[in-house]
Amino acid sequence: MKSFVKKSFVFLSILLLFASVHAQQTWTPEMQVKMKVIGSPQVSPDGKRIVYTVNEAVMSAEKSEFVTQIWLANTDGASAFQITYGEKSSTNPKWSPDGNWLAFTSNRKDNKNNLYILRLGGGEAEPLTDVKTGVSNFDWSADGRWIAYTMSDKKSDEEEKNDKGKNDFRWVEENQKMSRLFVVSVMKDASGKREPRQLSTENYNVSGDFDWSPDGSKIAFSHSRSPVANDWTTSDVSLVEVSSGKVKPFAKTAAAEISPRFSPDGKWLAISVSDIPARWASNETINVYPATGGAPKALASSFDGQPNIAGWSPDGKRIYFTEAKGTRTRIYAVDVEANKIAEINETDEVLTAVNLNRTGTMLGFVKQNPENPPEAFVSKIDKFAPVQISRANSDTPKMPIGRTEIVKWKSKDGKEIEGLLTYPVNYQAGTKVPLLLNVHGGPTGVFQQTFIGGRGSYPLATFASRGYAILRPNPRGSSGYGREFRYANEKDWGGADFQDLMSGVDKIIEMGVADPERLGVMGWSYGGFMTSWIVTQTKRFKAASAGAPVTNLMSFNGTADIPNFVPDYFGGQSWENMEIYQKHSPMFNVKGVATPTLIQHGEADVRVPISQGYEFYNALKAQNVPVRMVVFPRQPHGLTEPKMQIAAMQSNLDWFEKYLGATSAQK
């Protein structure tokens, strides 16, 4: 009897151990939220060291936040260690020109973002500013004696008093707090102080997008009419003389001019310039201006027409920039004189936060693919060969992850569409599984070959581990496929782009992967619009999840913080063409919807106000459609707290498990 009990205990222990190991090998929303995010890779001027940030979730009974700290490493990948600590974040590290100091921002005092400097030879970080609002972006002068930064206007004493006395009513779009440009000395004055000096005084909003001239005499900066998101189209570039504060308009046209960058000799300014008029679908070219003023030279158009300027080559002959190319990222060099563009990298990686060091010799960037999480890398600019620097997620349990591949298909009108298909873990060819159609936002977003085990609202790695396939299409209107493709959904949301998506689903069914009786659809923002639209057009999906969905184009246009957005796409205001607004709004096509629908919305969302979600929820409820709506308090358009992200992921997982009946991971 004792022997039997002992054997039974051993057998039970083995089973429990196996269950524990199996659980550790299965993705969950909690594990995805705990994945660390890498940012701000900045290579030192001499190319020997790199700083970067690591952002991770901090959760307890009282806390739910993401905290960022700074790390330092050698560019040979041999060592990496953390250099800032504490409960508050330290972000946006930048090297001094001599490479001996780091400047960074931190909210460690009164939760206000201030500037700090840290001597890398040893010592504590020292505050450079003490502001009541918060420092946004900043940059060192070439001689290392000054730092320029942007900061929003502070509240007046009377406003502070009214806030405390609950007399804090406000007028819409009046008394706006503009962002201004300041400069502060790195060295203390004779009285032991550092007194910031305001450089911009005009009544416009200075973006964090500015650049010092190499001799330190001027700063080129972009600015728009106001801080509201709707006014980005009014962006111009001006020059300010640092010694006097005298501002001179430099590039001021009906186009939107952004991202000014001085050439190394200070004789030229590269600026990204939009089409005229500036459109929300966004198309830009890089223009090169004489720094003393004069007509610009428009450089060759890039593949996607959305170049992100990284910087100039040391000899001033080339300008480097990045942009999406399909599901990948490309680094390009444009020869200024010959006006020809060449690719620097030709592989399938997705690169973000690409930064050229001060001497124009080394790139720092974050690199990822569907199976590997983002990490910091470096490469010489003249020979692209990435060297991995960070290993922030190396302690994550090694779990099987669904394989992702590029798929292509013809839409109803013959246009070729591309997307990403993620298979269930251990998928066996010929097996039909539940399929989730995931629609991106934008509509100018693009699904790229990014890591599927990261944060967000949709736990792709977890879905794959539970037996789902996921299709992420890039329908017309997406970035990454050129200007014509990006503009191809004008006046047609829910038209040809809907056919692009349905043709993609048909493709996965034809491949023998998707079970046509177990289809689900999900998406956030414009993806939420398409999800809401899809359930008004077809009953082929057994469940849907609409995140921050645009459901009524008319009421959205009247309540969002970007009231020019929909009129730009549809050619006018709703009262000028009510028929087209109604024709393309899910709310005006909602009669007869039968698909069980989950709605998710941030309560503080000003981009797509929560009323959009409530409209659709109440319409479905009135028709006795199975519907639930989850509201995330404090959350803007994207969820910013770990616990809220877990709640979104888990509710999506539970919803599709209920209606699609997915099995556990493939054996």
Secondary structure, 3 states (H helix, E strand, C coil): CHHHHHHHHHHHHHHHHHHHHHHHCCCCHHHHHCCCEEEEEEECCCCCEEEEEEEEEEECCCCEEEEEEEEEEECCCCCEEECCCCCCCEEEEEECCCCCEEEEEEEEECCEEEEEEEECCCCCCEECCCCCCCEEEEEECCCCCEEEEEEECCCCHHHHHHHHCCCCCCCCCCCCCCEEEEEEECCCCCCCCCCCEECCCCCCEEEEEEEECCCCCEEEEEEECCCCHHHHHHCEEEEEECCCCCEEEEECCCCCEEEEEECCCCCEEEEEEECCCCCCCCCEEEEEEECCCCCCEECCCCCCCCCEEEEECCCCCEEEEEEEECCEEEEEEEECCCCEEEECCCCCCEEEEEEECCCCCEEEEEEEECCEEEEEEEEECCCCCCEECCCCCCCCCCCCCCCEEEEEEECCCCCEEEEEEECCCCCCCCCCEEEEEEECCCCCCCCCCCCCCCCCCCCHHHHHHCCCEEEEEECCCCCCCCHHHHCCCCCCCCCHHHHHHHHHHHHHHHCCCEEEEEEEEEEECHHHHHHHHHHHHCCCCCEEEEECCCCCHHHHHHHCCCCCHHHHHHCCCCCCCHHHHHHCCHHHHCCCCCCCEEEEEECCCCCCCCHHHHHHHHHHHHCCCCEEEEEECCCCCCCCCHHHHHHHHHHHHHHHHHHHCCCCCCC
